[in-house]
Amino acid sequence: MAIPGAVAGRSEFYSNAATVESAPEGMNYLFARVFYAGDKPVSVGTSYLPDCFLGSPIQFAFAVNPATAPLQDSAGNKAGGFLGLSSGGTLAWAFATNRRWSEYSS
């Protein structure tokens, strides 16, 4: 993932499949892919994680405040979300119920 003006980054991939060959098809295959700029998470994308994807069409969260994010289109959609690391290194994020990031589902 290219991040203009950012420091070198890395990505992490978490999955319930032991190997690519053992990844089950359908809703049983769970994953989270996190991109970092330096040590700060900048985006996370997931599959259908239980209790984290409750009917919301949003599968990505960004370390961007939706209140100050620029509009992405004429419908009022924008990048946003909650994404961060605790001081203990625990990664946390939230998904919205709409692409304006005015309400969150999980």
C-alpha positions as CSV (number, residue, x, y, z in Angstrom):
1,M,0.0,0.0,0.0
2,A,1.5,3.3,-1.0
3,I,1.2,6.1,1.5
4,P,2.3,9.5,0.1
5,G,4.9,11.2,2.3
6,A,4.8,8.3,4.8
7,V,7.7,6.3,6.3
8,A,8.4,2.8,5.2
9,G,5.6,0.4,6.2
10,R,4.6,-3.2,6.6
11,S,1.6,-5.4,6.5
12,E,0.2,-8.1,8.7
13,F,-2.2,-10.9,7.8
14,Y,-4.2,-12.9,10.3
15,S,-6.3,-15.9,9.3
16,N,-8.0,-18.9,10.7
17,A,-6.5,-21.0,7.9
18,A,-3.3,-22.8,8.8
19,T,-2.1,-22.6,5.1
20,V,-3.4,-21.2,1.8
21,E,-4.3,-24.7,0.7
22,S,-6.3,-25.3,3.8
23,A,-8.4,-22.1,3.6
24,P,-12.1,-23.1,3.5
25,E,-14.4,-21.6,1.0
26,G,-17.3,-19.4,2.0
27,M,-18.0,-17.6,5.3
28,N,-15.8,-19.9,7.4
29,Y,-12.6,-18.3,6.1
30,L,-11.8,-15.4,8.3
31,F,-9.0,-12.9,7.9
32,A,-7.8,-9.4,8.8
33,R,-5.2,-7.6,6.7
34,V,-3.5,-4.6,8.4
35,F,-1.3,-2.0,6.8
36,Y,1.1,0.1,8.8
37,A,3.1,3.3,8.1
38,G,6.1,2.9,10.5
39,D,4.5,1.6,13.7
40,K,1.1,3.2,13.2
41,P,-1.8,1.2,11.6
42,V,-3.4,3.1,8.6
43,S,-5.9,0.6,7.3
44,V,-7.5,-2.7,8.1
45,G,-9.6,-4.9,5.8
46,T,-11.5,-8.1,6.8
47,S,-13.6,-10.9,5.6
48,Y,-16.8,-11.7,7.6
49,L,-15.4,-11.8,11.1
50,P,-18.0,-13.0,13.7
51,D,-19.3,-10.2,15.9
52,C,-17.3,-7.7,13.8
53,F,-19.3,-7.7,10.6
54,L,-23.0,-7.5,11.6
55,G,-24.7,-6.8,8.3
56,S,-22.6,-3.7,7.5
57,P,-21.3,-3.3,4.0
58,I,-18.1,-1.7,5.3
59,Q,-15.2,-4.1,5.4
60,F,-12.4,-1.5,5.8
61,A,-11.5,1.0,8.5
62,F,-8.9,3.7,8.2
63,A,-7.0,5.8,10.7
64,V,-8.8,8.8,9.5
65,N,-11.2,11.0,11.4
66,P,-14.4,11.0,9.2
67,A,-15.4,14.4,10.6
68,T,-12.4,15.9,8.8
69,A,-11.9,13.5,5.9
70,P,-12.5,14.9,2.5
71,L,-15.5,13.8,0.5
72,Q,-14.9,10.9,-1.9
73,D,-17.9,11.5,-4.1
74,S,-21.0,13.6,-4.6
75,A,-23.1,11.2,-2.4
76,G,-21.1,12.4,0.7
77,N,-19.1,9.2,1.1
78,K,-15.7,9.5,2.7
79,A,-12.9,7.5,4.2
80,G,-13.0,7.0,7.9
81,G,-13.3,4.8,10.8
82,F,-11.6,4.0,14.0
83,L,-8.3,2.2,13.9
84,G,-5.6,2.3,16.4
85,L,-3.1,0.6,18.8
86,S,-3.4,0.7,22.5
87,S,-0.3,1.4,24.6
88,G,-0.1,-2.3,25.1
89,G,0.0,-3.0,21.4
90,T,-3.6,-4.3,21.0
91,L,-5.1,-3.5,17.6
92,A,-8.7,-2.2,17.5
93,W,-11.0,-1.0,14.9
94,A,-14.7,-0.3,14.2
95,F,-16.9,-0.5,11.1
96,A,-19.6,1.9,10.0
97,T,-23.1,1.1,8.8
98,N,-22.8,3.7,6.0
99,R,-20.0,5.2,3.9
100,R,-20.5,8.6,5.6
101,W,-19.2,7.0,8.8
102,S,-22.0,8.6,10.8
103,E,-23.0,5.4,12.7
104,Y,-21.0,2.3,13.6
105,S,-22.1,-1.3,13.7
106,S,-19.2,-3.1,15.3
